[in-house]
């Protein structure tokens, strides 16, 4: 199962309950809602899909499996936009 890294060059700005991620060299950006913002915030701390899924399950009353699947999908999408790297 792949893991992902969010490069240090990615700029993350919180606006209200959302976050905007920007890759400054390419200009690619991505907007996250409140849940997506929290996922990425926790993932940047944990560096682990599994640990982040456990925390998300507690905070948002979803199963760990659902939280993990949602995070994987988000990270895959971010990778497609140049905002995350598979490691």
Buried (B, 14 or more C-beta within 10 A) or exposed (E): EEBBBBEEEBEBEEEEEEBBBBBEEEEBBBEBEEBBBBBBBBBEEBEEBEBBBBBBBEEBEBEBEEBBBBBBEBBEEBBEEBBBBEE
